[in-house]
Every structure is written in structure tokens, then in C-alpha cells.
Amino acid sequence: MAKNVKVYSTPTCPYCKMLKNFLQEKNIPFTDYDVSTDRNALIEMKQKSGQLAVPVIDIDGKIIIGFDKEVIFKELGL
């Protein structure tokens, strides 16, 4: 079953780049929100995660803070 994956990131965050590369390698479609330029996405991310650190991943409403491959694998069913 396809998952709805949102990534909240900034262009200068190395973990954000690693996360997006990982998702692309696994052919997981995702929507990327640059919270450094998109104020609404920043507000949404803060409401969901309670913090301002990136990356934040939203997989069908499950919030994962940081690039935690094990948790991401589990949530994506990989």
C-alpha cells in the first residue's frame, strides 16, 4: 500500500539530504517542504513535531524526527 510521505527539510541540512537520497534510492515517493522558505510548512512541522529541528518525516501521520533508518523502514513496511 502506498504511503503518504512528507519530508520537512532545509537545503543546508546534511541529514535531510541523506534522507531524501535514501527515499529516492528506495523509490519511495515523497513531498519535500523547505521550511527555510515555506513559513506554512515550518508552522505545520512545529505543530506536528513540537520542535524546529530537521529533518522531520511524516509517514501517514506517524512523525519521525531525524534520519532514523530503522524506524523509517518499519513505518514504510520495508
HTML snippet that shows the backbone in 3Dmol.js (N, CA, C, O; Angstrom):
<script src="https://3Dmol.org/build/3Dmol-min.js"></script>
<div id="view" style="width:600px;height:400px;position:relative"></div>
<script>
const pdb = `
ATOM      1  N   MET A   1       0.837  -1.182   0.000  1.00  0.00           N
ATOM      2  CA  MET A   1       0.000   0.000   0.000  1.00  0.00           C
ATOM      3  C   MET A   1       0.883   1.247   0.000  1.00  0.00           C
ATOM      4  O   MET A   1       1.842   1.336   0.767  1.00  0.00           O
ATOM      5  N   ALA A   2       0.559   2.192  -0.851  1.00  0.00           N
ATOM      6  CA  ALA A   2       1.344   3.424  -0.942  1.00  0.00           C
ATOM      7  C   ALA A   2       1.169   4.248   0.335  1.00  0.00           C
ATOM      8  O   ALA A   2       0.077   4.339   0.897  1.00  0.00           O
ATOM      9  N   LYS A   3       2.236   4.821   0.755  1.00  0.00           N
ATOM     10  CA  LYS A   3       2.230   5.669   1.949  1.00  0.00           C
ATOM     11  C   LYS A   3       2.322   7.127   1.521  1.00  0.00           C
ATOM     12  O   LYS A   3       2.914   7.455   0.493  1.00  0.00           O
ATOM     13  N   ASN A   4       1.724   7.991   2.330  1.00  0.00           N
ATOM     14  CA  ASN A   4       1.844   9.429   2.115  1.00  0.00           C
ATOM     15  C   ASN A   4       3.039   9.905   2.938  1.00  0.00           C
ATOM     16  O   ASN A   4       2.985   9.912   4.168  1.00  0.00           O
ATOM     17  N   VAL A   5       4.113  10.300   2.263  1.00  0.00           N
ATOM     18  CA  VAL A   5       5.354  10.668   2.941  1.00  0.00           C
ATOM     19  C   VAL A   5       5.638  12.148   2.708  1.00  0.00           C
ATOM     20  O   VAL A   5       5.718  12.610   1.570  1.00  0.00           O
ATOM     21  N   LYS A   6       5.789  12.883   3.811  1.00  0.00           N
ATOM     22  CA  LYS A   6       6.169  14.292   3.757  1.00  0.00           C
ATOM     23  C   LYS A   6       7.506  14.442   4.463  1.00  0.00           C
ATOM     24  O   LYS A   6       7.723  13.883   5.538  1.00  0.00           O
ATOM     25  N   VAL A   7       8.395  15.203   3.845  1.00  0.00           N
ATOM     26  CA  VAL A   7       9.699  15.477   4.435  1.00  0.00           C
ATOM     27  C   VAL A   7       9.804  16.984   4.653  1.00  0.00           C
ATOM     28  O   VAL A   7       9.632  17.772   3.722  1.00  0.00           O
ATOM     29  N   TYR A   8      10.086  17.368   5.881  1.00  0.00           N
ATOM     30  CA  TYR A   8      10.325  18.773   6.215  1.00  0.00           C
ATOM     31  C   TYR A   8      11.829  18.923   6.360  1.00  0.00           C
ATOM     32  O   TYR A   8      12.453  18.250   7.180  1.00  0.00           O
ATOM     33  N   SER A   9      12.415  19.822   5.546  1.00  0.00           N
ATOM     34  CA  SER A   9      13.871  19.897   5.480  1.00  0.00           C
ATOM     35  C   SER A   9      14.341  21.311   5.184  1.00  0.00           C
ATOM     36  O   SER A   9      13.546  22.227   4.973  1.00  0.00           O
ATOM     37  N   THR A  10      15.667  21.459   5.176  1.00  0.00           N
ATOM     38  CA  THR A  10      16.303  22.691   4.710  1.00  0.00           C
ATOM     39  C   THR A  10      17.398  22.286   3.731  1.00  0.00           C
ATOM     40  O   THR A  10      17.905  21.167   3.802  1.00  0.00           O
ATOM     41  N   PRO A  11      17.767  23.179   2.819  1.00  0.00           N
ATOM     42  CA  PRO A  11      18.780  22.837   1.814  1.00  0.00           C
ATOM     43  C   PRO A  11      20.174  22.606   2.403  1.00  0.00           C
ATOM     44  O   PRO A  11      20.991  21.931   1.777  1.00  0.00           O
ATOM     45  N   THR A  12      20.461  23.140   3.572  1.00  0.00           N
ATOM     46  CA  THR A  12      21.808  23.047   4.143  1.00  0.00           C
ATOM     47  C   THR A  12      21.968  21.898   5.133  1.00  0.00           C
ATOM     48  O   THR A  12      23.059  21.701   5.667  1.00  0.00           O
ATOM     49  N   CYS A  13      20.916  21.143   5.385  1.00  0.00           N
ATOM     50  CA  CYS A  13      20.942  20.064   6.380  1.00  0.00           C
ATOM     51  C   CYS A  13      21.464  18.772   5.754  1.00  0.00           C
ATOM     52  O   CYS A  13      20.823  18.228   4.855  1.00  0.00           O
ATOM     53  N   PRO A  14      22.623  18.264   6.214  1.00  0.00           N
ATOM     54  CA  PRO A  14      23.172  17.040   5.622  1.00  0.00           C
ATOM     55  C   PRO A  14      22.286  15.816   5.861  1.00  0.00           C
ATOM     56  O   PRO A  14      22.199  14.944   4.996  1.00  0.00           O
ATOM     57  N   TYR A  15      21.632  15.737   7.015  1.00  0.00           N
ATOM     58  CA  TYR A  15      20.749  14.593   7.286  1.00  0.00           C
ATOM     59  C   TYR A  15      19.500  14.639   6.414  1.00  0.00           C
ATOM     60  O   TYR A  15      18.948  13.598   6.057  1.00  0.00           O
ATOM     61  N   CYS A  16      19.057  15.839   6.074  1.00  0.00           N
ATOM     62  CA  CYS A  16      17.926  15.988   5.157  1.00  0.00           C
ATOM     63  C   CYS A  16      18.300  15.425   3.788  1.00  0.00           C
ATOM     64  O   CYS A  16      17.518  14.703   3.169  1.00  0.00           O
ATOM     65  N   LYS A  17      19.496  15.761   3.326  1.00  0.00           N
ATOM     66  CA  LYS A  17      19.960  15.260   2.026  1.00  0.00           C
ATOM     67  C   LYS A  17      20.077  13.743   2.050  1.00  0.00           C
ATOM     68  O   LYS A  17      19.686  13.077   1.091  1.00  0.00           O
ATOM     69  N   MET A  18      20.611  13.188   3.137  1.00  0.00           N
ATOM     70  CA  MET A  18      20.738  11.733   3.247  1.00  0.00           C
ATOM     71  C   MET A  18      19.360  11.075   3.249  1.00  0.00           C
ATOM     72  O   MET A  18      19.169  10.037   2.615  1.00  0.00           O
ATOM     73  N   LEU A  19      18.411  11.663   3.947  1.00  0.00           N
ATOM     74  CA  LEU A  19      17.053  11.118   3.994  1.00  0.00           C
ATOM     75  C   LEU A  19      16.417  11.110   2.609  1.00  0.00           C
ATOM     76  O   LEU A  19      15.855  10.099   2.187  1.00  0.00           O
ATOM     77  N   LYS A  20      16.505  12.230   1.905  1.00  0.00           N
ATOM     78  CA  LYS A  20      15.886  12.318   0.576  1.00  0.00           C
ATOM     79  C   LYS A  20      16.566  11.362  -0.412  1.00  0.00           C
ATOM     80  O   LYS A  20      15.889  10.739  -1.230  1.00  0.00           O
ATOM     81  N   ASN A  21      17.886  11.242  -0.342  1.00  0.00           N
ATOM     82  CA  ASN A  21      18.601  10.280  -1.194  1.00  0.00           C
ATOM     83  C   ASN A  21      18.155   8.855  -0.885  1.00  0.00           C
ATOM     84  O   ASN A  21      17.946   8.056  -1.797  1.00  0.00           O
ATOM     85  N   PHE A  22      18.011   8.539   0.385  1.00  0.00           N
ATOM     86  CA  PHE A  22      17.554   7.219   0.821  1.00  0.00           C
ATOM     87  C   PHE A  22      16.166   6.910   0.249  1.00  0.00           C
ATOM     88  O   PHE A  22      15.951   5.827  -0.295  1.00  0.00           O
ATOM     89  N   LEU A  23      15.231   7.847   0.367  1.00  0.00           N
ATOM     90  CA  LEU A  23      13.874   7.633  -0.140  1.00  0.00           C
ATOM     91  C   LEU A  23      13.877   7.456  -1.659  1.00  0.00           C
ATOM     92  O   LEU A  23      13.154   6.617  -2.194  1.00  0.00           O
ATOM     93  N   GLN A  24      14.696   8.251  -2.345  1.00  0.00           N
ATOM     94  CA  GLN A  24      14.789   8.138  -3.800  1.00  0.00           C
ATOM     95  C   GLN A  24      15.364   6.778  -4.208  1.00  0.00           C
ATOM     96  O   GLN A  24      14.875   6.150  -5.147  1.00  0.00           O
ATOM     97  N   GLU A  25      16.396   6.330  -3.504  1.00  0.00           N
ATOM     98  CA  GLU A  25      17.016   5.029  -3.808  1.00  0.00           C
ATOM     99  C   GLU A  25      16.014   3.884  -3.632  1.00  0.00           C
ATOM    100  O   GLU A  25      16.059   2.893  -4.360  1.00  0.00           O
ATOM    101  N   LYS A  26      15.107   4.032  -2.654  1.00  0.00           N
ATOM    102  CA  LYS A  26      14.110   3.004  -2.376  1.00  0.00           C
ATOM    103  C   LYS A  26      12.835   3.210  -3.210  1.00  0.00           C
ATOM    104  O   LYS A  26      11.853   2.485  -3.046  1.00  0.00           O
ATOM    105  N   ASN A  27      12.864   4.209  -4.104  1.00  0.00           N
ATOM    106  CA  ASN A  27      11.709   4.526  -4.960  1.00  0.00           C
ATOM    107  C   ASN A  27      10.451   4.844  -4.149  1.00  0.00           C
ATOM    108  O   ASN A  27       9.344   4.459  -4.524  1.00  0.00           O
ATOM    109  N   ILE A  28      10.640   5.551  -3.036  1.00  0.00           N
ATOM    110  CA  ILE A  28       9.530   5.974  -2.192  1.00  0.00           C
ATOM    111  C   ILE A  28       9.170   7.405  -2.580  1.00  0.00           C
ATOM    112  O   ILE A  28       9.974   8.316  -2.381  1.00  0.00           O
ATOM    113  N   PRO A  29       7.978   7.618  -3.128  1.00  0.00           N
ATOM    114  CA  PRO A  29       7.592   8.993  -3.457  1.00  0.00           C
ATOM    115  C   PRO A  29       7.362   9.801  -2.179  1.00  0.00           C
ATOM    116  O   PRO A  29       6.815   9.303  -1.195  1.00  0.00           O
ATOM    117  N   PHE A  30       7.791  11.050  -2.226  1.00  0.00           N
ATOM    118  CA  PHE A  30       7.608  11.923  -1.063  1.00  0.00           C
ATOM    119  C   PHE A  30       7.450  13.360  -1.532  1.00  0.00           C
ATOM    120  O   PHE A  30       7.846  13.728  -2.637  1.00  0.00           O
ATOM    121  N   THR A  31       6.863  14.147  -0.662  1.00  0.00           N
ATOM    122  CA  THR A  31       6.759  15.581  -0.902  1.00  0.00           C
ATOM    123  C   THR A  31       7.733  16.265   0.037  1.00  0.00           C
ATOM    124  O   THR A  31       7.721  16.021   1.244  1.00  0.00           O
ATOM    125  N   ASP A  32       8.578  17.123  -0.522  1.00  0.00           N
ATOM    126  CA  ASP A  32       9.593  17.821   0.265  1.00  0.00           C
ATOM    127  C   ASP A  32       9.134  19.243   0.535  1.00  0.00           C
ATOM    128  O   ASP A  32       8.736  19.962  -0.382  1.00  0.00           O
ATOM    129  N   TYR A  33       9.192  19.639   1.784  1.00  0.00           N
ATOM    130  CA  TYR A  33       8.848  21.003   2.185  1.00  0.00           C
ATOM    131  C   TYR A  33      10.097  21.673   2.744  1.00  0.00           C
ATOM    132  O   TYR A  33      10.658  21.222   3.742  1.00  0.00           O
ATOM    133  N   ASP A  34      10.527  22.750   2.095  1.00  0.00           N
ATOM    134  CA  ASP A  34      11.701  23.514   2.539  1.00  0.00           C
ATOM    135  C   ASP A  34      11.240  24.510   3.594  1.00  0.00           C
ATOM    136  O   ASP A  34      10.693  25.563   3.269  1.00  0.00           O
ATOM    137  N   VAL A  35      11.465  24.170   4.854  1.00  0.00           N
ATOM    138  CA  VAL A  35      10.974  25.018   5.947  1.00  0.00           C
ATOM    139  C   VAL A  35      11.786  26.299   6.112  1.00  0.00           C
ATOM    140  O   VAL A  35      11.418  27.170   6.900  1.00  0.00           O
ATOM    141  N   SER A  36      12.893  26.418   5.371  1.00  0.00           N
ATOM    142  CA  SER A  36      13.661  27.665   5.437  1.00  0.00           C
ATOM    143  C   SER A  36      13.005  28.761   4.595  1.00  0.00           C
ATOM    144  O   SER A  36      13.278  29.944   4.794  1.00  0.00           O
ATOM    145  N   THR A  37      12.140  28.368   3.653  1.00  0.00           N
ATOM    146  CA  THR A  37      11.471  29.361   2.797  1.00  0.00           C
ATOM    147  C   THR A  37       9.949  29.270   2.851  1.00  0.00           C
ATOM    148  O   THR A  37       9.263  30.206   2.442  1.00  0.00           O
ATOM    149  N   ASP A  38       9.418  28.173   3.343  1.00  0.00           N
ATOM    150  CA  ASP A  38       7.969  27.961   3.381  1.00  0.00           C
ATOM    151  C   ASP A  38       7.477  28.077   4.826  1.00  0.00           C
ATOM    152  O   ASP A  38       7.530  27.116   5.595  1.00  0.00           O
ATOM    153  N   ARG A  39       7.001  29.267   5.175  1.00  0.00           N
ATOM    154  CA  ARG A  39       6.580  29.536   6.560  1.00  0.00           C
ATOM    155  C   ARG A  39       5.436  28.619   6.996  1.00  0.00           C
ATOM    156  O   ARG A  39       5.422  28.144   8.132  1.00  0.00           O
ATOM    157  N   ASN A  40       4.482  28.369   6.104  1.00  0.00           N
ATOM    158  CA  ASN A  40       3.361  27.498   6.459  1.00  0.00           C
ATOM    159  C   ASN A  40       3.838  26.086   6.774  1.00  0.00           C
ATOM    160  O   ASN A  40       3.340  25.449   7.701  1.00  0.00           O
ATOM    161  N   ALA A  41       4.807  25.598   5.999  1.00  0.00           N
ATOM    162  CA  ALA A  41       5.367  24.266   6.255  1.00  0.00           C
ATOM    163  C   ALA A  41       6.112  24.247   7.584  1.00  0.00           C
ATOM    164  O   ALA A  41       6.050  23.259   8.315  1.00  0.00           O
ATOM    165  N   LEU A  42       6.813  25.330   7.901  1.00  0.00           N
ATOM    166  CA  LEU A  42       7.524  25.429   9.174  1.00  0.00           C
ATOM    167  C   LEU A  42       6.535  25.356  10.339  1.00  0.00           C
ATOM    168  O   LEU A  42       6.770  24.640  11.312  1.00  0.00           O
ATOM    169  N   ILE A  43       5.448  26.087  10.238  1.00  0.00           N
ATOM    170  CA  ILE A  43       4.423  26.082  11.284  1.00  0.00           C
ATOM    171  C   ILE A  43       3.814  24.686  11.414  1.00  0.00           C
ATOM    172  O   ILE A  43       3.629  24.185  12.523  1.00  0.00           O
ATOM    173  N   GLU A  44       3.505  24.065  10.282  1.00  0.00           N
ATOM    174  CA  GLU A  44       2.932  22.713  10.281  1.00  0.00           C
ATOM    175  C   GLU A  44       3.893  21.720  10.924  1.00  0.00           C
ATOM    176  O   GLU A  44       3.482  20.893  11.738  1.00  0.00           O
ATOM    177  N   MET A  45       5.178  21.800  10.561  1.00  0.00           N
ATOM    178  CA  MET A  45       6.181  20.903  11.121  1.00  0.00           C
ATOM    179  C   MET A  45       6.278  21.085  12.632  1.00  0.00           C
ATOM    180  O   MET A  45       6.346  20.106  13.375  1.00  0.00           O
ATOM    181  N   LYS A  46       6.283  22.322  13.080  1.00  0.00           N
ATOM    182  CA  LYS A  46       6.396  22.597  14.511  1.00  0.00           C
ATOM    183  C   LYS A  46       5.180  22.063  15.261  1.00  0.00           C
ATOM    184  O   LYS A  46       5.318  21.531  16.362  1.00  0.00           O
ATOM    185  N   GLN A  47       3.984  22.202  14.672  1.00  0.00           N
ATOM    186  CA  GLN A  47       2.774  21.680  15.308  1.00  0.00           C
ATOM    187  C   GLN A  47       2.821  20.155  15.399  1.00  0.00           C
ATOM    188  O   GLN A  47       2.403  19.581  16.405  1.00  0.00           O
ATOM    189  N   LYS A  48       3.325  19.501  14.364  1.00  0.00           N
ATOM    190  CA  LYS A  48       3.367  18.038  14.332  1.00  0.00           C
ATOM    191  C   LYS A  48       4.444  17.470  15.252  1.00  0.00           C
ATOM    192  O   LYS A  48       4.217  16.484  15.952  1.00  0.00           O
ATOM    193  N   SER A  49       5.624  18.107  15.244  1.00  0.00           N
ATOM    194  CA  SER A  49       6.779  17.527  15.943  1.00  0.00           C
ATOM    195  C   SER A  49       7.090  18.198  17.276  1.00  0.00           C
ATOM    196  O   SER A  49       7.764  17.617  18.127  1.00  0.00           O
ATOM    197  N   GLY A  50       6.600  19.420  17.455  1.00  0.00           N
ATOM    198  CA  GLY A  50       6.897  20.146  18.682  1.00  0.00           C
ATOM    199  C   GLY A  50       8.292  20.741  18.726  1.00  0.00           C
ATOM    200  O   GLY A  50       8.758  21.152  19.789  1.00  0.00           O
ATOM    201  N   GLN A  51       8.964  20.791  17.587  1.00  0.00           N
ATOM    202  CA  GLN A  51      10.320  21.339  17.567  1.00  0.00           C
ATOM    203  C   GLN A  51      10.641  21.946  16.214  1.00  0.00           C
ATOM    204  O   GLN A  51       9.846  21.870  15.277  1.00  0.00           O
ATOM    205  N   LEU A  52      11.820  22.549  16.126  1.00  0.00           N
ATOM    206  CA  LEU A  52      12.249  23.201  14.891  1.00  0.00           C
ATOM    207  C   LEU A  52      13.384  22.470  14.190  1.00  0.00           C
ATOM    208  O   LEU A  52      13.825  22.901  13.125  1.00  0.00           O
ATOM    209  N   ALA A  53      13.866  21.374  14.763  1.00  0.00           N
ATOM    210  CA  ALA A  53      14.977  20.629  14.160  1.00  0.00           C
ATOM    211  C   ALA A  53      14.501  19.864  12.924  1.00  0.00           C
ATOM    212  O   ALA A  53      13.363  19.394  12.881  1.00  0.00           O
ATOM    213  N   VAL A  54      15.365  19.741  11.926  1.00  0.00           N
ATOM    214  CA  VAL A  54      15.066  18.972  10.720  1.00  0.00           C
ATOM    215  C   VAL A  54      16.096  17.852  10.581  1.00  0.00           C
ATOM    216  O   VAL A  54      17.178  17.962  11.157  1.00  0.00           O
ATOM    217  N   PRO A  55      15.809  16.788   9.849  1.00  0.00           N
ATOM    218  CA  PRO A  55      14.561  16.563   9.138  1.00  0.00           C
ATOM    219  C   PRO A  55      13.458  16.014  10.044  1.00  0.00           C
ATOM    220  O   PRO A  55      13.713  15.378  11.067  1.00  0.00           O
ATOM    221  N   VAL A  56      12.233  16.284   9.627  1.00  0.00           N
ATOM    222  CA  VAL A  56      11.059  15.668  10.235  1.00  0.00           C
ATOM    223  C   VAL A  56      10.344  14.943   9.101  1.00  0.00           C
ATOM    224  O   VAL A  56      10.133  15.512   8.030  1.00  0.00           O
ATOM    225  N   ILE A  57       9.977  13.697   9.335  1.00  0.00           N
ATOM    226  CA  ILE A  57       9.294  12.895   8.330  1.00  0.00           C
ATOM    227  C   ILE A  57       7.909  12.552   8.860  1.00  0.00           C
ATOM    228  O   ILE A  57       7.759  12.120  10.003  1.00  0.00           O
ATOM    229  N   ASP A  58       6.911  12.748   8.026  1.00  0.00           N
ATOM    230  CA  ASP A  58       5.536  12.394   8.345  1.00  0.00           C
ATOM    231  C   ASP A  58       5.138  11.266   7.393  1.00  0.00           C
ATOM    232  O   ASP A  58       4.985  11.486   6.191  1.00  0.00           O
ATOM    233  N   ILE A  59       4.973  10.056   7.937  1.00  0.00           N
ATOM    234  CA  ILE A  59       4.563   8.903   7.135  1.00  0.00           C
ATOM    235  C   ILE A  59       3.161   8.521   7.579  1.00  0.00           C
ATOM    236  O   ILE A  59       2.981   7.890   8.621  1.00  0.00           O
ATOM    237  N   ASP A  60       2.174   8.903   6.788  1.00  0.00           N
ATOM    238  CA  ASP A  60       0.769   8.641   7.119  1.00  0.00           C
ATOM    239  C   ASP A  60       0.421   9.080   8.540  1.00  0.00           C
ATOM    240  O   ASP A  60      -0.306   8.387   9.252  1.00  0.00           O
ATOM    241  N   GLY A  61       0.945  10.233   8.945  1.00  0.00           N
ATOM    242  CA  GLY A  61       0.629  10.780  10.262  1.00  0.00           C
ATOM    243  C   GLY A  61       1.581  10.365  11.368  1.00  0.00           C
ATOM    244  O   GLY A  61       1.524  10.917  12.467  1.00  0.00           O
ATOM    245  N   LYS A  62       2.457   9.400  11.102  1.00  0.00           N
ATOM    246  CA  LYS A  62       3.468   8.996  12.092  1.00  0.00           C
ATOM    247  C   LYS A  62       4.665   9.919  11.935  1.00  0.00           C
ATOM    248  O   LYS A  62       5.268   9.973  10.862  1.00  0.00           O
ATOM    249  N   ILE A  63       5.014  10.640  12.980  1.00  0.00           N
ATOM    250  CA  ILE A  63       6.090  11.632  12.925  1.00  0.00           C
ATOM    251  C   ILE A  63       7.397  10.997  13.377  1.00  0.00           C
ATOM    252  O   ILE A  63       7.478  10.396  14.449  1.00  0.00           O
ATOM    253  N   ILE A  64       8.416  11.144  12.538  1.00  0.00           N
ATOM    254  CA  ILE A  64       9.756  10.659  12.856  1.00  0.00           C
ATOM    255  C   ILE A  64      10.688  11.862  12.795  1.00  0.00           C
ATOM    256  O   ILE A  64      10.740  12.579  11.795  1.00  0.00           O
ATOM    257  N   ILE A  65      11.414  12.065  13.872  1.00  0.00           N
ATOM    258  CA  ILE A  65      12.343  13.191  13.941  1.00  0.00           C
ATOM    259  C   ILE A  65      13.751  12.669  13.693  1.00  0.00           C
ATOM    260  O   ILE A  65      14.222  11.757  14.372  1.00  0.00           O
ATOM    261  N   GLY A  66      14.412  13.266  12.706  1.00  0.00           N
ATOM    262  CA  GLY A  66      15.765  12.844  12.363  1.00  0.00           C
ATOM    263  C   GLY A  66      15.757  11.728  11.333  1.00  0.00           C
ATOM    264  O   GLY A  66      14.698  11.228  10.952  1.00  0.00           O
ATOM    265  N   PHE A  67      16.940  11.344  10.887  1.00  0.00           N
ATOM    266  CA  PHE A  67      17.097  10.311   9.871  1.00  0.00           C
ATOM    267  C   PHE A  67      17.368   8.984  10.575  1.00  0.00           C
ATOM    268  O   PHE A  67      18.518   8.572  10.726  1.00  0.00           O
ATOM    269  N   ASP A  68      16.288   8.321  11.004  1.00  0.00           N
ATOM    270  CA  ASP A  68      16.370   7.061  11.727  1.00  0.00           C
ATOM    271  C   ASP A  68      15.929   5.945  10.785  1.00  0.00           C
ATOM    272  O   ASP A  68      14.740   5.641  10.679  1.00  0.00           O
ATOM    273  N   LYS A  69      16.914   5.329  10.093  1.00  0.00           N
ATOM    274  CA  LYS A  69      16.610   4.331   9.056  1.00  0.00           C
ATOM    275  C   LYS A  69      15.739   3.196   9.576  1.00  0.00           C
ATOM    276  O   LYS A  69      14.800   2.777   8.899  1.00  0.00           O
ATOM    277  N   GLU A  70      16.037   2.699  10.760  1.00  0.00           N
ATOM    278  CA  GLU A  70      15.289   1.557  11.316  1.00  0.00           C
ATOM    279  C   GLU A  70      13.801   1.884  11.464  1.00  0.00           C
ATOM    280  O   GLU A  70      12.944   1.100  11.054  1.00  0.00           O
ATOM    281  N   VAL A  71      13.506   3.020  12.037  1.00  0.00           N
ATOM    282  CA  VAL A  71      12.110   3.427  12.232  1.00  0.00           C
ATOM    283  C   VAL A  71      11.435   3.714  10.889  1.00  0.00           C
ATOM    284  O   VAL A  71      10.267   3.378  10.691  1.00  0.00           O
ATOM    285  N   ILE A  72      12.171   4.331   9.977  1.00  0.00           N
ATOM    286  CA  ILE A  72      11.626   4.640   8.646  1.00  0.00           C
ATOM    287  C   ILE A  72      11.307   3.336   7.900  1.00  0.00           C
ATOM    288  O   ILE A  72      10.238   3.210   7.302  1.00  0.00           O
ATOM    289  N   PHE A  73      12.228   2.370   7.936  1.00  0.00           N
ATOM    290  CA  PHE A  73      11.989   1.065   7.315  1.00  0.00           C
ATOM    291  C   PHE A  73      10.698   0.447   7.858  1.00  0.00           C
ATOM    292  O   PHE A  73       9.852  -0.032   7.103  1.00  0.00           O
ATOM    293  N   LYS A  74      10.573   0.471   9.188  1.00  0.00           N
ATOM    294  CA  LYS A  74       9.396  -0.133   9.834  1.00  0.00           C
ATOM    295  C   LYS A  74       8.112   0.549   9.380  1.00  0.00           C
ATOM    296  O   LYS A  74       7.146  -0.123   9.019  1.00  0.00           O
ATOM    297  N   GLU A  75       8.095   1.871   9.396  1.00  0.00           N
ATOM    298  CA  GLU A  75       6.886   2.613   9.026  1.00  0.00           C
ATOM    299  C   GLU A  75       6.530   2.439   7.564  1.00  0.00           C
ATOM    300  O   GLU A  75       5.352   2.456   7.205  1.00  0.00           O
ATOM    301  N   LEU A  76       7.539   2.272   6.714  1.00  0.00           N
ATOM    302  CA  LEU A  76       7.279   2.087   5.279  1.00  0.00           C
ATOM    303  C   LEU A  76       6.991   0.631   4.932  1.00  0.00           C
ATOM    304  O   LEU A  76       6.604   0.328   3.804  1.00  0.00           O
ATOM    305  N   GLY A  77       7.178  -0.274   5.897  1.00  0.00           N
ATOM    306  CA  GLY A  77       6.936  -1.683   5.645  1.00  0.00           C
ATOM    307  C   GLY A  77       7.987  -2.310   4.743  1.00  0.00           C
ATOM    308  O   GLY A  77       7.682  -3.213   3.964  1.00  0.00           O
ATOM    309  N   LEU A  78       9.228  -1.833   4.844  1.00  0.00           N
ATOM    310  CA  LEU A  78      10.321  -2.363   4.005  1.00  0.00           C
ATOM    311  C   LEU A  78      11.063  -3.481   4.708  1.00  0.00           C
ATOM    312  O   LEU A  78      12.008  -4.040   4.151  1.00  0.00           O
TER     313      LEU A  78
END
`;
const viewer = $3Dmol.createViewer("view");
viewer.addModel(pdb, "pdb");
viewer.setStyle({}, {cartoon: {color: "spectrum"}});
viewer.zoomTo();
viewer.render();
</script>
